[in-house]
């Protein structure tokens, strides 16, 4: 699976309350959550996310509470993938469960700049910065995780398997 888009760059320790503030947790509507994604950090995030596509962040992305709303808001905003130096483990799993590809690479997170054109190959475990010509290796997603992402999330995969019986 190949994902391409422009980088939106942010820093370290972006917690789930910054990603989607608690006052919006009364909704489970992805479109509504997307309107408020990262609004306290970057009021123009929604406009940029729909045209850029790949969020790049520093260390400890998604720390804080285990709210599933956070990766859902990111995905619904138009972000196709997240690259970070490191992720909070619960955020990592929640992102995979909703079908949002996330890749961990300290080197890529450090060297990629805002607006760089990126291409991610999930099968090979490669992040190519088409702007700078650099390639960063990451662990490729195992087939079962790729299947979850390709189906748009764990629940979609489970429904598909149940309905095929």
Chimera marker file (.cmm) of the C-alpha trace (Angstrom):
<marker_set name="trace">
<marker id="1" x="0.000" y="0.000" z="0.000" r="1" g="1" b="0" radius="0.5"/>
<marker id="2" x="1.395" y="3.388" z="-1.064" r="1" g="1" b="0" radius="0.5"/>
<marker id="3" x="0.381" y="6.630" z="0.671" r="1" g="1" b="0" radius="0.5"/>
<marker id="4" x="1.471" y="10.019" z="-0.594" r="1" g="1" b="0" radius="0.5"/>
<marker id="5" x="0.971" y="13.598" z="0.462" r="1" g="1" b="0" radius="0.5"/>
<marker id="6" x="2.566" y="16.717" z="1.866" r="1" g="1" b="0" radius="0.5"/>
<marker id="7" x="3.918" y="16.884" z="5.404" r="1" g="1" b="0" radius="0.5"/>
<marker id="8" x="2.266" y="18.845" z="8.188" r="1" g="1" b="0" radius="0.5"/>
<marker id="9" x="4.924" y="19.197" z="10.881" r="1" g="1" b="0" radius="0.5"/>
<marker id="10" x="4.388" y="19.466" z="14.658" r="1" g="1" b="0" radius="0.5"/>
<marker id="11" x="6.508" y="18.983" z="17.774" r="1" g="1" b="0" radius="0.5"/>
<marker id="12" x="6.871" y="16.706" z="20.804" r="1" g="1" b="0" radius="0.5"/>
<marker id="13" x="4.370" y="15.585" z="23.448" r="1" g="1" b="0" radius="0.5"/>
<marker id="14" x="1.166" y="16.318" z="21.571" r="1" g="1" b="0" radius="0.5"/>
<marker id="15" x="-1.394" y="14.742" z="23.862" r="1" g="1" b="0" radius="0.5"/>
<marker id="16" x="-4.883" y="13.486" z="23.126" r="1" g="1" b="0" radius="0.5"/>
<marker id="17" x="-6.457" y="16.551" z="24.767" r="1" g="1" b="0" radius="0.5"/>
<marker id="18" x="-4.586" y="18.757" z="22.281" r="1" g="1" b="0" radius="0.5"/>
<marker id="19" x="-5.603" y="16.457" z="19.407" r="1" g="1" b="0" radius="0.5"/>
<marker id="20" x="-9.286" y="16.572" z="20.388" r="1" g="1" b="0" radius="0.5"/>
<marker id="21" x="-10.221" y="18.653" z="23.453" r="1" g="1" b="0" radius="0.5"/>
<marker id="22" x="-12.420" y="16.965" z="26.072" r="1" g="1" b="0" radius="0.5"/>
<marker id="23" x="-15.331" y="19.334" z="25.442" r="1" g="1" b="0" radius="0.5"/>
<marker id="24" x="-15.913" y="17.600" z="22.093" r="1" g="1" b="0" radius="0.5"/>
<marker id="25" x="-15.972" y="14.041" z="23.432" r="1" g="1" b="0" radius="0.5"/>
<marker id="26" x="-19.765" y="14.076" z="23.567" r="1" g="1" b="0" radius="0.5"/>
<marker id="27" x="-19.739" y="13.383" z="19.833" r="1" g="1" b="0" radius="0.5"/>
<marker id="28" x="-18.702" y="10.241" z="18.001" r="1" g="1" b="0" radius="0.5"/>
<marker id="29" x="-19.359" y="11.768" z="14.575" r="1" g="1" b="0" radius="0.5"/>
<marker id="30" x="-16.011" y="11.686" z="12.745" r="1" g="1" b="0" radius="0.5"/>
<marker id="31" x="-16.839" y="14.778" z="10.652" r="1" g="1" b="0" radius="0.5"/>
<marker id="32" x="-17.648" y="16.835" z="13.748" r="1" g="1" b="0" radius="0.5"/>
<marker id="33" x="-14.513" y="15.630" z="15.557" r="1" g="1" b="0" radius="0.5"/>
<marker id="34" x="-12.403" y="16.506" z="12.512" r="1" g="1" b="0" radius="0.5"/>
<marker id="35" x="-13.565" y="20.136" z="12.669" r="1" g="1" b="0" radius="0.5"/>
<marker id="36" x="-11.904" y="20.474" z="16.087" r="1" g="1" b="0" radius="0.5"/>
<marker id="37" x="-8.788" y="18.371" z="15.533" r="1" g="1" b="0" radius="0.5"/>
<marker id="38" x="-5.675" y="20.154" z="16.846" r="1" g="1" b="0" radius="0.5"/>
<marker id="39" x="-7.586" y="23.451" z="16.903" r="1" g="1" b="0" radius="0.5"/>
<marker id="40" x="-5.808" y="24.706" z="20.036" r="1" g="1" b="0" radius="0.5"/>
<marker id="41" x="-2.376" y="24.015" z="18.542" r="1" g="1" b="0" radius="0.5"/>
<marker id="42" x="-3.088" y="25.098" z="14.973" r="1" g="1" b="0" radius="0.5"/>
<marker id="43" x="-6.425" y="26.766" z="14.146" r="1" g="1" b="0" radius="0.5"/>
<marker id="44" x="-5.759" y="26.151" z="10.430" r="1" g="1" b="0" radius="0.5"/>
<marker id="45" x="-5.081" y="22.419" z="10.849" r="1" g="1" b="0" radius="0.5"/>
<marker id="46" x="-8.326" y="21.243" z="9.203" r="1" g="1" b="0" radius="0.5"/>
<marker id="47" x="-7.730" y="23.351" z="6.110" r="1" g="1" b="0" radius="0.5"/>
<marker id="48" x="-4.133" y="22.132" z="5.809" r="1" g="1" b="0" radius="0.5"/>
<marker id="49" x="-4.864" y="18.468" z="6.621" r="1" g="1" b="0" radius="0.5"/>
<marker id="50" x="-7.297" y="17.960" z="3.771" r="1" g="1" b="0" radius="0.5"/>
<marker id="51" x="-4.745" y="19.124" z="1.208" r="1" g="1" b="0" radius="0.5"/>
<marker id="52" x="-1.541" y="17.861" z="2.858" r="1" g="1" b="0" radius="0.5"/>
<marker id="53" x="-2.327" y="14.384" z="4.066" r="1" g="1" b="0" radius="0.5"/>
<marker id="54" x="0.600" y="13.258" z="6.241" r="1" g="1" b="0" radius="0.5"/>
<marker id="55" x="1.062" y="14.460" z="9.802" r="1" g="1" b="0" radius="0.5"/>
<marker id="56" x="4.669" y="14.422" z="11.066" r="1" g="1" b="0" radius="0.5"/>
<marker id="57" x="5.380" y="14.901" z="14.773" r="1" g="1" b="0" radius="0.5"/>
<marker id="58" x="8.093" y="14.512" z="17.362" r="1" g="1" b="0" radius="0.5"/>
<marker id="59" x="8.332" y="12.292" z="20.416" r="1" g="1" b="0" radius="0.5"/>
<marker id="60" x="5.473" y="10.882" z="22.484" r="1" g="1" b="0" radius="0.5"/>
<marker id="61" x="2.682" y="11.681" z="20.028" r="1" g="1" b="0" radius="0.5"/>
<marker id="62" x="-0.763" y="10.780" z="21.380" r="1" g="1" b="0" radius="0.5"/>
<marker id="63" x="0.217" y="10.713" z="25.045" r="1" g="1" b="0" radius="0.5"/>
<marker id="64" x="-2.412" y="11.393" z="27.701" r="1" g="1" b="0" radius="0.5"/>
<marker id="65" x="-5.764" y="9.691" z="28.001" r="1" g="1" b="0" radius="0.5"/>
<marker id="66" x="-6.694" y="6.672" z="25.944" r="1" g="1" b="0" radius="0.5"/>
<marker id="67" x="-9.526" y="8.371" z="24.063" r="1" g="1" b="0" radius="0.5"/>
<marker id="68" x="-10.277" y="6.713" z="20.756" r="1" g="1" b="0" radius="0.5"/>
<marker id="69" x="-11.625" y="10.037" z="19.524" r="1" g="1" b="0" radius="0.5"/>
<marker id="70" x="-8.058" y="11.317" z="18.943" r="1" g="1" b="0" radius="0.5"/>
<marker id="71" x="-7.010" y="9.066" z="16.032" r="1" g="1" b="0" radius="0.5"/>
<marker id="72" x="-10.567" y="9.182" z="14.702" r="1" g="1" b="0" radius="0.5"/>
<marker id="73" x="-10.454" y="13.002" z="14.539" r="1" g="1" b="0" radius="0.5"/>
<marker id="74" x="-7.077" y="12.878" z="12.787" r="1" g="1" b="0" radius="0.5"/>
<marker id="75" x="-8.239" y="10.358" z="10.190" r="1" g="1" b="0" radius="0.5"/>
<marker id="76" x="-11.530" y="12.176" z="9.575" r="1" g="1" b="0" radius="0.5"/>
<marker id="77" x="-9.651" y="15.447" z="9.031" r="1" g="1" b="0" radius="0.5"/>
<marker id="78" x="-8.096" y="13.977" z="5.888" r="1" g="1" b="0" radius="0.5"/>
<marker id="79" x="-4.766" y="12.800" z="7.305" r="1" g="1" b="0" radius="0.5"/>
<marker id="80" x="-3.708" y="9.624" z="5.480" r="1" g="1" b="0" radius="0.5"/>
<marker id="81" x="-0.861" y="8.656" z="7.840" r="1" g="1" b="0" radius="0.5"/>
<marker id="82" x="1.073" y="9.852" z="10.879" r="1" g="1" b="0" radius="0.5"/>
<marker id="83" x="4.863" y="9.699" z="11.206" r="1" g="1" b="0" radius="0.5"/>
<marker id="84" x="6.360" y="10.440" z="14.622" r="1" g="1" b="0" radius="0.5"/>
<marker id="85" x="9.598" y="9.931" z="16.520" r="1" g="1" b="0" radius="0.5"/>
<marker id="86" x="7.562" y="7.886" z="19.027" r="1" g="1" b="0" radius="0.5"/>
<marker id="87" x="3.941" y="7.221" z="19.968" r="1" g="1" b="0" radius="0.5"/>
<marker id="88" x="2.103" y="6.573" z="23.192" r="1" g="1" b="0" radius="0.5"/>
<marker id="89" x="1.309" y="2.853" z="22.989" r="1" g="1" b="0" radius="0.5"/>
<marker id="90" x="-2.460" y="3.172" z="23.552" r="1" g="1" b="0" radius="0.5"/>
<marker id="91" x="-2.666" y="5.814" z="20.813" r="1" g="1" b="0" radius="0.5"/>
<marker id="92" x="-0.718" y="3.515" z="18.480" r="1" g="1" b="0" radius="0.5"/>
<marker id="93" x="-3.186" y="0.665" z="18.996" r="1" g="1" b="0" radius="0.5"/>
<marker id="94" x="-6.241" y="2.922" z="18.761" r="1" g="1" b="0" radius="0.5"/>
<marker id="95" x="-4.930" y="4.337" z="15.474" r="1" g="1" b="0" radius="0.5"/>
<marker id="96" x="-4.419" y="0.883" z="13.978" r="1" g="1" b="0" radius="0.5"/>
<marker id="97" x="-7.866" y="-0.198" z="15.217" r="1" g="1" b="0" radius="0.5"/>
<marker id="98" x="-9.533" y="2.591" z="13.222" r="1" g="1" b="0" radius="0.5"/>
<marker id="99" x="-7.326" y="2.049" z="10.166" r="1" g="1" b="0" radius="0.5"/>
<marker id="100" x="-4.984" y="5.034" z="10.486" r="1" g="1" b="0" radius="0.5"/>
<marker id="101" x="-1.443" y="4.075" z="9.408" r="1" g="1" b="0" radius="0.5"/>
<marker id="102" x="1.201" y="5.311" z="11.837" r="1" g="1" b="0" radius="0.5"/>
<marker id="103" x="4.939" y="4.951" z="11.444" r="1" g="1" b="0" radius="0.5"/>
<marker id="104" x="7.651" y="5.447" z="14.011" r="1" g="1" b="0" radius="0.5"/>
<marker id="105" x="10.933" y="6.968" z="12.840" r="1" g="1" b="0" radius="0.5"/>
<marker id="106" x="12.952" y="9.424" z="14.874" r="1" g="1" b="0" radius="0.5"/>
<marker id="107" x="15.153" y="10.232" z="11.878" r="1" g="1" b="0" radius="0.5"/>
<marker id="108" x="12.227" y="10.896" z="9.517" r="1" g="1" b="0" radius="0.5"/>
<marker id="109" x="10.409" y="12.991" z="12.128" r="1" g="1" b="0" radius="0.5"/>
<marker id="110" x="13.513" y="15.088" z="12.625" r="1" g="1" b="0" radius="0.5"/>
<marker id="111" x="14.493" y="15.585" z="8.970" r="1" g="1" b="0" radius="0.5"/>
<marker id="112" x="11.122" y="16.004" z="7.246" r="1" g="1" b="0" radius="0.5"/>
<marker id="113" x="10.091" y="19.639" z="6.885" r="1" g="1" b="0" radius="0.5"/>
<marker id="114" x="6.665" y="21.249" z="6.633" r="1" g="1" b="0" radius="0.5"/>
<marker id="115" x="5.381" y="20.928" z="3.070" r="1" g="1" b="0" radius="0.5"/>
<marker id="116" x="7.796" y="18.181" z="1.967" r="1" g="1" b="0" radius="0.5"/>
<marker id="117" x="6.215" y="15.774" z="-0.509" r="1" g="1" b="0" radius="0.5"/>
<marker id="118" x="6.244" y="12.265" z="0.978" r="1" g="1" b="0" radius="0.5"/>
<marker id="119" x="5.560" y="8.757" z="-0.256" r="1" g="1" b="0" radius="0.5"/>
<marker id="120" x="5.085" y="5.906" z="2.214" r="1" g="1" b="0" radius="0.5"/>
<marker id="121" x="5.298" y="2.250" z="1.199" r="1" g="1" b="0" radius="0.5"/>
<marker id="122" x="3.712" y="0.231" z="4.015" r="1" g="1" b="0" radius="0.5"/>
<marker id="123" x="4.687" y="-3.088" z="2.400" r="1" g="1" b="0" radius="0.5"/>
<marker id="124" x="8.392" y="-2.235" z="2.212" r="1" g="1" b="0" radius="0.5"/>
<marker id="125" x="8.548" y="-0.096" z="5.343" r="1" g="1" b="0" radius="0.5"/>
<marker id="126" x="9.872" y="2.986" z="3.542" r="1" g="1" b="0" radius="0.5"/>
<marker id="127" x="9.218" y="6.677" z="3.867" r="1" g="1" b="0" radius="0.5"/>
<marker id="128" x="10.497" y="8.588" z="0.847" r="1" g="1" b="0" radius="0.5"/>
<marker id="129" x="10.921" y="12.329" z="1.046" r="1" g="1" b="0" radius="0.5"/>
<marker id="130" x="10.478" y="13.234" z="-2.604" r="1" g="1" b="0" radius="0.5"/>
<marker id="131" x="11.455" y="16.845" z="-1.853" r="1" g="1" b="0" radius="0.5"/>
<marker id="132" x="14.862" y="16.068" z="-0.331" r="1" g="1" b="0" radius="0.5"/>
<marker id="133" x="15.497" y="12.695" z="-1.968" r="1" g="1" b="0" radius="0.5"/>
<marker id="134" x="15.985" y="10.954" z="1.391" r="1" g="1" b="0" radius="0.5"/>
<marker id="135" x="14.551" y="7.527" z="2.225" r="1" g="1" b="0" radius="0.5"/>
<marker id="136" x="13.875" y="6.355" z="5.771" r="1" g="1" b="0" radius="0.5"/>
<marker id="137" x="13.437" y="2.704" z="6.687" r="1" g="1" b="0" radius="0.5"/>
<marker id="138" x="10.783" y="1.700" z="9.213" r="1" g="1" b="0" radius="0.5"/>
<marker id="139" x="9.451" y="-1.666" z="10.292" r="1" g="1" b="0" radius="0.5"/>
<marker id="140" x="6.918" y="-2.762" z="7.687" r="1" g="1" b="0" radius="0.5"/>
<marker id="141" x="3.447" y="-3.464" z="9.001" r="1" g="1" b="0" radius="0.5"/>
<marker id="142" x="2.838" y="-7.190" z="9.414" r="1" g="1" b="0" radius="0.5"/>
<marker id="143" x="0.184" y="-8.578" z="7.055" r="1" g="1" b="0" radius="0.5"/>
<marker id="144" x="-2.553" y="-8.716" z="9.723" r="1" g="1" b="0" radius="0.5"/>
<marker id="145" x="-2.095" y="-4.994" z="10.540" r="1" g="1" b="0" radius="0.5"/>
<marker id="146" x="-2.039" y="-4.100" z="6.850" r="1" g="1" b="0" radius="0.5"/>
<marker id="147" x="-5.306" y="-5.980" z="6.454" r="1" g="1" b="0" radius="0.5"/>
<marker id="148" x="-6.877" y="-3.928" z="9.277" r="1" g="1" b="0" radius="0.5"/>
<marker id="149" x="-5.681" y="-0.681" z="7.682" r="1" g="1" b="0" radius="0.5"/>
<marker id="150" x="-6.767" y="-1.692" z="4.164" r="1" g="1" b="0" radius="0.5"/>
<marker id="151" x="-10.275" y="-2.441" z="5.471" r="1" g="1" b="0" radius="0.5"/>
<marker id="152" x="-10.497" y="0.933" z="7.202" r="1" g="1" b="0" radius="0.5"/>
<marker id="153" x="-10.256" y="-0.463" z="10.721" r="1" g="1" b="0" radius="0.5"/>
<marker id="154" x="-10.631" y="-3.521" z="12.913" r="1" g="1" b="0" radius="0.5"/>
<marker id="155" x="-14.430" y="-3.359" z="13.106" r="1" g="1" b="0" radius="0.5"/>
<marker id="156" x="-14.743" y="-3.286" z="9.312" r="1" g="1" b="0" radius="0.5"/>
<marker id="157" x="-12.450" y="-6.309" z="9.044" r="1" g="1" b="0" radius="0.5"/>
<marker id="158" x="-14.409" y="-8.243" z="11.679" r="1" g="1" b="0" radius="0.5"/>
<marker id="159" x="-17.762" y="-7.406" z="10.017" r="1" g="1" b="0" radius="0.5"/>
<marker id="160" x="-16.392" y="-8.543" z="6.671" r="1" g="1" b="0" radius="0.5"/>
<marker id="161" x="-15.158" y="-11.849" z="8.100" r="1" g="1" b="0" radius="0.5"/>
<marker id="162" x="-18.420" y="-12.501" z="9.980" r="1" g="1" b="0" radius="0.5"/>
<marker id="163" x="-20.520" y="-11.724" z="6.915" r="1" g="1" b="0" radius="0.5"/>
<marker id="164" x="-18.426" y="-14.037" z="4.717" r="1" g="1" b="0" radius="0.5"/>
<marker id="165" x="-19.270" y="-17.094" z="6.797" r="1" g="1" b="0" radius="0.5"/>
<link id1="1" id2="2" r="1" g="1" b="0" radius="0.2"/>
<link id1="2" id2="3" r="1" g="1" b="0" radius="0.2"/>
<link id1="3" id2="4" r="1" g="1" b="0" radius="0.2"/>
<link id1="4" id2="5" r="1" g="1" b="0" radius="0.2"/>
<link id1="5" id2="6" r="1" g="1" b="0" radius="0.2"/>
<link id1="6" id2="7" r="1" g="1" b="0" radius="0.2"/>
<link id1="7" id2="8" r="1" g="1" b="0" radius="0.2"/>
<link id1="8" id2="9" r="1" g="1" b="0" radius="0.2"/>
<link id1="9" id2="10" r="1" g="1" b="0" radius="0.2"/>
<link id1="10" id2="11" r="1" g="1" b="0" radius="0.2"/>
<link id1="11" id2="12" r="1" g="1" b="0" radius="0.2"/>
<link id1="12" id2="13" r="1" g="1" b="0" radius="0.2"/>
<link id1="13" id2="14" r="1" g="1" b="0" radius="0.2"/>
<link id1="14" id2="15" r="1" g="1" b="0" radius="0.2"/>
<link id1="15" id2="16" r="1" g="1" b="0" radius="0.2"/>
<link id1="16" id2="17" r="1" g="1" b="0" radius="0.2"/>
<link id1="17" id2="18" r="1" g="1" b="0" radius="0.2"/>
<link id1="18" id2="19" r="1" g="1" b="0" radius="0.2"/>
<link id1="19" id2="20" r="1" g="1" b="0" radius="0.2"/>
<link id1="20" id2="21" r="1" g="1" b="0" radius="0.2"/>
<link id1="21" id2="22" r="1" g="1" b="0" radius="0.2"/>
<link id1="22" id2="23" r="1" g="1" b="0" radius="0.2"/>
<link id1="23" id2="24" r="1" g="1" b="0" radius="0.2"/>
<link id1="24" id2="25" r="1" g="1" b="0" radius="0.2"/>
<link id1="25" id2="26" r="1" g="1" b="0" radius="0.2"/>
<link id1="26" id2="27" r="1" g="1" b="0" radius="0.2"/>
<link id1="27" id2="28" r="1" g="1" b="0" radius="0.2"/>
<link id1="28" id2="29" r="1" g="1" b="0" radius="0.2"/>
<link id1="29" id2="30" r="1" g="1" b="0" radius="0.2"/>
<link id1="30" id2="31" r="1" g="1" b="0" radius="0.2"/>
<link id1="31" id2="32" r="1" g="1" b="0" radius="0.2"/>
<link id1="32" id2="33" r="1" g="1" b="0" radius="0.2"/>
<link id1="33" id2="34" r="1" g="1" b="0" radius="0.2"/>
<link id1="34" id2="35" r="1" g="1" b="0" radius="0.2"/>
<link id1="35" id2="36" r="1" g="1" b="0" radius="0.2"/>
<link id1="36" id2="37" r="1" g="1" b="0" radius="0.2"/>
<link id1="37" id2="38" r="1" g="1" b="0" radius="0.2"/>
<link id1="38" id2="39" r="1" g="1" b="0" radius="0.2"/>
<link id1="39" id2="40" r="1" g="1" b="0" radius="0.2"/>
<link id1="40" id2="41" r="1" g="1" b="0" radius="0.2"/>
<link id1="41" id2="42" r="1" g="1" b="0" radius="0.2"/>
<link id1="42" id2="43" r="1" g="1" b="0" radius="0.2"/>
<link id1="43" id2="44" r="1" g="1" b="0" radius="0.2"/>
<link id1="44" id2="45" r="1" g="1" b="0" radius="0.2"/>
<link id1="45" id2="46" r="1" g="1" b="0" radius="0.2"/>
<link id1="46" id2="47" r="1" g="1" b="0" radius="0.2"/>
<link id1="47" id2="48" r="1" g="1" b="0" radius="0.2"/>
<link id1="48" id2="49" r="1" g="1" b="0" radius="0.2"/>
<link id1="49" id2="50" r="1" g="1" b="0" radius="0.2"/>
<link id1="50" id2="51" r="1" g="1" b="0" radius="0.2"/>
<link id1="51" id2="52" r="1" g="1" b="0" radius="0.2"/>
<link id1="52" id2="53" r="1" g="1" b="0" radius="0.2"/>
<link id1="53" id2="54" r="1" g="1" b="0" radius="0.2"/>
<link id1="54" id2="55" r="1" g="1" b="0" radius="0.2"/>
<link id1="55" id2="56" r="1" g="1" b="0" radius="0.2"/>
<link id1="56" id2="57" r="1" g="1" b="0" radius="0.2"/>
<link id1="57" id2="58" r="1" g="1" b="0" radius="0.2"/>
<link id1="58" id2="59" r="1" g="1" b="0" radius="0.2"/>
<link id1="59" id2="60" r="1" g="1" b="0" radius="0.2"/>
<link id1="60" id2="61" r="1" g="1" b="0" radius="0.2"/>
<link id1="61" id2="62" r="1" g="1" b="0" radius="0.2"/>
<link id1="62" id2="63" r="1" g="1" b="0" radius="0.2"/>
<link id1="63" id2="64" r="1" g="1" b="0" radius="0.2"/>
<link id1="64" id2="65" r="1" g="1" b="0" radius="0.2"/>
<link id1="65" id2="66" r="1" g="1" b="0" radius="0.2"/>
<link id1="66" id2="67" r="1" g="1" b="0" radius="0.2"/>
<link id1="67" id2="68" r="1" g="1" b="0" radius="0.2"/>
<link id1="68" id2="69" r="1" g="1" b="0" radius="0.2"/>
<link id1="69" id2="70" r="1" g="1" b="0" radius="0.2"/>
<link id1="70" id2="71" r="1" g="1" b="0" radius="0.2"/>
<link id1="71" id2="72" r="1" g="1" b="0" radius="0.2"/>
<link id1="72" id2="73" r="1" g="1" b="0" radius="0.2"/>
<link id1="73" id2="74" r="1" g="1" b="0" radius="0.2"/>
<link id1="74" id2="75" r="1" g="1" b="0" radius="0.2"/>
<link id1="75" id2="76" r="1" g="1" b="0" radius="0.2"/>
<link id1="76" id2="77" r="1" g="1" b="0" radius="0.2"/>
<link id1="77" id2="78" r="1" g="1" b="0" radius="0.2"/>
<link id1="78" id2="79" r="1" g="1" b="0" radius="0.2"/>
<link id1="79" id2="80" r="1" g="1" b="0" radius="0.2"/>
<link id1="80" id2="81" r="1" g="1" b="0" radius="0.2"/>
<link id1="81" id2="82" r="1" g="1" b="0" radius="0.2"/>
<link id1="82" id2="83" r="1" g="1" b="0" radius="0.2"/>
<link id1="83" id2="84" r="1" g="1" b="0" radius="0.2"/>
<link id1="84" id2="85" r="1" g="1" b="0" radius="0.2"/>
<link id1="85" id2="86" r="1" g="1" b="0" radius="0.2"/>
<link id1="86" id2="87" r="1" g="1" b="0" radius="0.2"/>
<link id1="87" id2="88" r="1" g="1" b="0" radius="0.2"/>
<link id1="88" id2="89" r="1" g="1" b="0" radius="0.2"/>
<link id1="89" id2="90" r="1" g="1" b="0" radius="0.2"/>
<link id1="90" id2="91" r="1" g="1" b="0" radius="0.2"/>
<link id1="91" id2="92" r="1" g="1" b="0" radius="0.2"/>
<link id1="92" id2="93" r="1" g="1" b="0" radius="0.2"/>
<link id1="93" id2="94" r="1" g="1" b="0" radius="0.2"/>
<link id1="94" id2="95" r="1" g="1" b="0" radius="0.2"/>
<link id1="95" id2="96" r="1" g="1" b="0" radius="0.2"/>
<link id1="96" id2="97" r="1" g="1" b="0" radius="0.2"/>
<link id1="97" id2="98" r="1" g="1" b="0" radius="0.2"/>
<link id1="98" id2="99" r="1" g="1" b="0" radius="0.2"/>
<link id1="99" id2="100" r="1" g="1" b="0" radius="0.2"/>
<link id1="100" id2="101" r="1" g="1" b="0" radius="0.2"/>
<link id1="101" id2="102" r="1" g="1" b="0" radius="0.2"/>
<link id1="102" id2="103" r="1" g="1" b="0" radius="0.2"/>
<link id1="103" id2="104" r="1" g="1" b="0" radius="0.2"/>
<link id1="104" id2="105" r="1" g="1" b="0" radius="0.2"/>
<link id1="105" id2="106" r="1" g="1" b="0" radius="0.2"/>
<link id1="106" id2="107" r="1" g="1" b="0" radius="0.2"/>
<link id1="107" id2="108" r="1" g="1" b="0" radius="0.2"/>
<link id1="108" id2="109" r="1" g="1" b="0" radius="0.2"/>
<link id1="109" id2="110" r="1" g="1" b="0" radius="0.2"/>
<link id1="110" id2="111" r="1" g="1" b="0" radius="0.2"/>
<link id1="111" id2="112" r="1" g="1" b="0" radius="0.2"/>
<link id1="112" id2="113" r="1" g="1" b="0" radius="0.2"/>
<link id1="113" id2="114" r="1" g="1" b="0" radius="0.2"/>
<link id1="114" id2="115" r="1" g="1" b="0" radius="0.2"/>
<link id1="115" id2="116" r="1" g="1" b="0" radius="0.2"/>
<link id1="116" id2="117" r="1" g="1" b="0" radius="0.2"/>
<link id1="117" id2="118" r="1" g="1" b="0" radius="0.2"/>
<link id1="118" id2="119" r="1" g="1" b="0" radius="0.2"/>
<link id1="119" id2="120" r="1" g="1" b="0" radius="0.2"/>
<link id1="120" id2="121" r="1" g="1" b="0" radius="0.2"/>
<link id1="121" id2="122" r="1" g="1" b="0" radius="0.2"/>
<link id1="122" id2="123" r="1" g="1" b="0" radius="0.2"/>
<link id1="123" id2="124" r="1" g="1" b="0" radius="0.2"/>
<link id1="124" id2="125" r="1" g="1" b="0" radius="0.2"/>
<link id1="125" id2="126" r="1" g="1" b="0" radius="0.2"/>
<link id1="126" id2="127" r="1" g="1" b="0" radius="0.2"/>
<link id1="127" id2="128" r="1" g="1" b="0" radius="0.2"/>
<link id1="128" id2="129" r="1" g="1" b="0" radius="0.2"/>
<link id1="129" id2="130" r="1" g="1" b="0" radius="0.2"/>
<link id1="130" id2="131" r="1" g="1" b="0" radius="0.2"/>
<link id1="131" id2="132" r="1" g="1" b="0" radius="0.2"/>
<link id1="132" id2="133" r="1" g="1" b="0" radius="0.2"/>
<link id1="133" id2="134" r="1" g="1" b="0" radius="0.2"/>
<link id1="134" id2="135" r="1" g="1" b="0" radius="0.2"/>
<link id1="135" id2="136" r="1" g="1" b="0" radius="0.2"/>
<link id1="136" id2="137" r="1" g="1" b="0" radius="0.2"/>
<link id1="137" id2="138" r="1" g="1" b="0" radius="0.2"/>
<link id1="138" id2="139" r="1" g="1" b="0" radius="0.2"/>
<link id1="139" id2="140" r="1" g="1" b="0" radius="0.2"/>
<link id1="140" id2="141" r="1" g="1" b="0" radius="0.2"/>
<link id1="141" id2="142" r="1" g="1" b="0" radius="0.2"/>
<link id1="142" id2="143" r="1" g="1" b="0" radius="0.2"/>
<link id1="143" id2="144" r="1" g="1" b="0" radius="0.2"/>
<link id1="144" id2="145" r="1" g="1" b="0" radius="0.2"/>
<link id1="145" id2="146" r="1" g="1" b="0" radius="0.2"/>
<link id1="146" id2="147" r="1" g="1" b="0" radius="0.2"/>
<link id1="147" id2="148" r="1" g="1" b="0" radius="0.2"/>
<link id1="148" id2="149" r="1" g="1" b="0" radius="0.2"/>
<link id1="149" id2="150" r="1" g="1" b="0" radius="0.2"/>
<link id1="150" id2="151" r="1" g="1" b="0" radius="0.2"/>
<link id1="151" id2="152" r="1" g="1" b="0" radius="0.2"/>
<link id1="152" id2="153" r="1" g="1" b="0" radius="0.2"/>
<link id1="153" id2="154" r="1" g="1" b="0" radius="0.2"/>
<link id1="154" id2="155" r="1" g="1" b="0" radius="0.2"/>
<link id1="155" id2="156" r="1" g="1" b="0" radius="0.2"/>
<link id1="156" id2="157" r="1" g="1" b="0" radius="0.2"/>
<link id1="157" id2="158" r="1" g="1" b="0" radius="0.2"/>
<link id1="158" id2="159" r="1" g="1" b="0" radius="0.2"/>
<link id1="159" id2="160" r="1" g="1" b="0" radius="0.2"/>
<link id1="160" id2="161" r="1" g="1" b="0" radius="0.2"/>
<link id1="161" id2="162" r="1" g="1" b="0" radius="0.2"/>
<link id1="162" id2="163" r="1" g="1" b="0" radius="0.2"/>
<link id1="163" id2="164" r="1" g="1" b="0" radius="0.2"/>
<link id1="164" id2="165" r="1" g="1" b="0" radius="0.2"/>
</marker_set>
